[in-house]
């Protein structure tokens, strides 16, 4: 009995120290990220944090079965679309580390609560959250990047079309626009310009630009530029027509989002607003009825 108690206390102390070490290490990385953001404000906070975590993830042991399963779930292209500078193994190691940390923290919380109903609920909730949260975060990043590029692309194409109509070449106009273009699309354009400076062919740089980003509109722009290179047609005219199509698509997406809004309002209205109204209006007569006053 004493041996079992000592073994249990050893396991609890080990898990607690592991959780504390993870929290301290993440706090130190967060401080480094803040200082790195001041020196390079163009880089995203999550990107800097991912680069700081990459050496640790490379040393993390990973079960081979889980790695193969998560590799089949996401793939290299999905991870590239998220913009995180990780390999699939780094992402799987991050997911495994988060699952182990949530499991350890859930066990500590359950023991602290004495494994009552709340303790079991917190422990199971932490484990489930640690398993599904990385995938939800990855999907959110891909969707956010696609939305950001789709919103910024018509303005970029307008500037590029004006430069081409003024007599600039494609690469010259691209360099001038990308130099100070803000946002995620500006970062991707500057990365493409750096590839051109290193001697990459324009077709290869355009293809990698489309592969790195999940936007279908950006893929259409890349296809139009490569088609004009192959056929020798006027790029400015094609971009002008394509810009109008992109604006009409964005307007249609905004109309679809506005039509979905009443459906989304129903859930908070039913679960939060209506119960409060029922309590306000029905509580006084029910109390009057039962108390007899």
C-alpha positions in Angstrom: 0.0 0.0 0.0 2.8 2.4 0.9 4.6 1.5 -2.2 1.5 2.2 -4.3 1.1 5.6 -2.6 4.7 6.5 -3.2 4.5 5.4 -6.9 1.3 7.5 -7.3 3.0 10.6 -5.7 6.0 10.1 -8.0 3.8 10.1 -11.0 1.9 13.1 -9.9 5.1 15.1 -9.1 6.5 14.1 -12.5 3.4 15.2 -14.4 3.2 18.5 -12.4 6.9 19.3 -13.0 6.4 18.5 -16.7 3.4 20.9 -16.9 5.3 23.6 -15.0 8.4 23.2 -17.3 6.1 23.5 -20.4 4.5 26.7 -19.0 7.8 28.3 -18.1 9.3 27.4 -21.5 6.3 28.8 -23.4 6.5 32.0 -21.2 10.1 32.5 -22.2 9.3 31.9 -25.8 6.5 34.4 -25.6 8.9 37.0 -24.2 11.3 36.3 -27.1 8.5 36.6 -29.6 7.5 40.0 -28.3 11.1 41.2 -28.7 11.4 39.7 -32.2 8.1 41.4 -33.2 9.6 44.8 -32.4 12.6 44.1 -34.6 10.6 42.6 -37.5 7.0 43.9 -37.4 6.1 42.3 -40.7 6.4 38.8 -39.4 3.3 37.3 -37.6 3.4 36.4 -34.0 2.3 32.9 -34.6 5.0 32.5 -37.3 7.8 33.7 -35.0 6.5 31.4 -32.2 6.4 28.4 -34.7 10.0 29.1 -35.6 11.1 29.2 -32.0 9.4 25.9 -31.3 10.8 24.1 -34.3 14.1 22.9 -32.7 12.1 21.5 -29.7 9.7 19.7 -32.0 12.5 18.1 -33.9 13.7 16.4 -30.7 10.2 15.2 -29.6 9.8 11.4 -29.9 6.7 10.6 -31.8 4.7 7.3 -32.1 4.9 6.1 -35.7 1.2 5.1 -35.9 0.0 8.6 -34.9 2.4 10.2 -37.3 1.1 8.2 -40.3 -2.5 8.9 -39.2 -2.0 12.6 -38.9 0.0 12.7 -42.1 -3.0 11.2 -44.0 -5.3 13.8 -42.3 -3.5 17.0 -43.3 -0.8 16.4 -45.9 2.0 18.7 -47.0 -0.2 21.0 -49.0 -2.6 21.7 -46.2 0.3 22.6 -43.9 1.8 24.9 -46.6 -1.5 26.7 -47.0 -1.5 27.5 -43.3 1.8 29.5 -43.7 3.4 27.8 -40.7 7.1 27.0 -41.4 6.8 23.4 -40.2 7.1 20.0 -41.8 4.4 17.4 -41.2 6.5 15.8 -38.6 6.9 19.1 -36.7 3.2 19.6 -36.7 2.6 16.0 -35.5 5.1 16.5 -32.8 3.4 19.7 -31.7 0.1 17.9 -31.7 1.5 15.0 -29.6 3.2 17.4 -27.2 -0.1 19.3 -26.7 -2.0 16.1 -26.2 0.5 14.9 -23.5 0.4 18.3 -21.8 -3.4 18.4 -21.7 -3.4 14.8 -20.4 -1.0 15.6 -17.7 -2.8 18.8 -16.7 -6.1 17.0 -16.8 -4.8 14.3 -14.4 -3.5 16.9 -12.1 -6.8 18.7 -12.1 -8.7 15.5 -11.6 -6.5 14.5 -8.6 -6.9 18.0 -7.1 -10.7 17.8 -7.4 -10.7 14.2 -5.9 -12.0 12.8 -9.2 -15.5 14.1 -8.6 -17.9 14.9 -11.5 -16.3 18.3 -12.1 -12.8 16.7 -12.0 -13.7 14.1 -14.6 -15.4 16.7 -16.8 -12.4 19.0 -16.7 -9.9 16.1 -17.4 -11.9 14.7 -20.3 -12.5 18.2 -21.7 -8.8 19.0 -21.6 -7.8 15.8 -23.3 -10.5 16.2 -26.0 -9.4 19.9 -26.5 -5.7 18.9 -26.7 -6.5 16.4 -29.4 -8.8 18.5 -31.6 -7.5 22.0 -31.0 -4.5 21.8 -33.3 -6.6 20.7 -36.3 -9.1 23.4 -35.6 -6.4 26.0 -35.4 -4.8 24.8 -38.7 -8.2 25.0 -40.5 -8.8 28.4 -39.0 -5.4 29.6 -40.3 -6.0 28.3 -43.8 -9.5 29.9 -44.0 -8.2 33.2 -42.7 -5.3 33.3 -45.1 -7.6 32.5 -48.0 -10.0 35.2 -47.0 -7.2 37.8 -46.5 -5.7 37.1 -50.0 -9.1 37.1 -51.7 -9.9 40.5 -50.2 -6.6 42.1 -51.1 -6.1 40.6 -54.6 -8.4 43.0 -56.6 -6.5 46.1 -55.2 -3.2 44.5 -56.1 -4.4 43.6 -59.6 -5.7 47.2 -60.1 -2.2 48.6 -59.3 -0.5 46.1 -61.5 -2.8 46.8 -64.4 -2.2 50.5 -64.1 1.6 49.9 -64.1 1.3 47.6 -67.2 -0.9 50.2 -69.0 1.7 52.9 -68.2 4.4 50.9 -70.0 6.1 49.0 -67.2 7.0 45.3 -67.5 5.5 42.7 -65.4 8.5 42.1 -63.1 9.2 45.8 -62.8 5.6 46.6 -61.9 5.5 43.7 -59.5 8.7 44.8 -57.7 7.4 48.4 -57.3 4.0 47.2 -55.9 5.4 44.5 -53.7 7.9 46.8 -52.1 5.4 48.5 -49.8 2.2 46.5 -50.3 0.7 45.7 -46.8 -0.8 42.5 -45.5 -0.4 38.8 -46.2 -0.4 39.3 -49.9 2.4 41.8 -49.7 4.5 39.2 -47.8 3.9 36.6 -50.4 4.7 39.0 -53.3 8.0 40.0 -51.6 8.8 36.4 -51.2 8.2 35.9 -54.9 10.4 38.9 -55.8 13.2 37.4 -53.7 12.9 34.2 -55.6 13.2 36.1 -58.9 16.2 37.9 -57.6 17.9 34.5 -56.8 17.4 33.5 -60.4 14.3 31.4 -60.3 12.3 31.3 -63.5 9.1 33.4 -63.4 6.9 30.4 -64.2 8.3 28.5 -61.2 8.0 31.4 -58.8 4.4 31.9 -59.9 3.6 28.2 -59.5 5.1 28.2 -56.0 3.1 31.3 -55.1 -0.1 29.4 -56.0 1.0 26.2 -54.2 1.8 28.1 -50.9 -1.6 29.8 -50.8 -5.1 28.3 -50.7 -6.8 31.1 -52.6 -8.6 30.0 -55.9 -8.6 33.7 -57.1 -4.8 33.8 -56.7 -4.5 30.6 -58.6 -6.6 32.1 -61.4 -4.2 35.1 -61.5 -1.2 32.8 -61.7 -2.8 30.9 -64.5 -3.6 34.1 -66.4 0.0 35.4 -66.2 1.5 32.0 -67.3 -1.0 31.9 -70.2 0.0 35.3 -71.4 3.7 34.3 -71.2 2.9 31.3 -73.3 0.6 32.9 -75.9 2.0 36.4 -76.0 -1.4 38.2 -75.4 -1.9 41.5 -73.5 -1.7 40.9 -69.8 -3.2 44.3 -68.8 -6.5 43.6 -70.7 -6.8 40.1 -69.1 -6.1 41.5 -65.6 -8.7 44.2 -66.0 -11.4 41.7 -66.9 -10.2 39.4 -64.1 -10.3 42.2 -61.6 -14.0 42.9 -62.4 -14.7 39.2 -62.0 -13.0 39.1 -58.6 -14.9 42.1 -57.4 -18.2 40.5 -58.4 -17.2 37.3 -56.6 -16.4 39.2 -53.5 -19.7 41.1 -53.6 -21.5 37.7 -54.0 -19.7 36.3 -51.0 -20.7 39.3 -48.9 -24.3 38.8 -50.0 -24.2 35.1 -49.1 -22.7 36.0 -45.7 -25.4 38.5 -45.0 -28.1 36.0 -45.9 -26.5 33.5 -43.4 -26.5 36.0 -40.6 -30.2 35.6 -39.5 -29.6 31.8 -39.1 -26.5 32.4 -37.0 -28.4 34.8 -34.8 -31.0 32.2 -33.9 -28.7 30.2 -31.7 -27.6 32.9 -29.3 -31.1 34.3 -29.3 -32.7 31.0 -28.3 -30.1 29.9 -25.7 -29.1 33.2 -24.1 -31.6 36.0 -24.8 -35.0 34.2 -24.5 -34.2 32.4 -21.2 -33.3 35.8 -19.7 -36.6 37.3 -21.0 -38.5 34.3 -19.6 -36.9 34.8 -16.2 -37.6 38.5 -16.1 -41.3 38.2 -17.2 -42.3 34.9 -15.7 -40.4 34.9 -12.4 -42.6 37.5 -10.6 -46.0 35.9 -11.4 -44.7 32.4 -10.6 -43.3 33.6 -7.2 -46.6 35.4 -6.6 -48.5 32.2 -7.4 -46.5 29.9 -5.2 -45.9 32.2 -2.3 -49.5 33.3 -2.3 -48.9 37.0 -2.2 
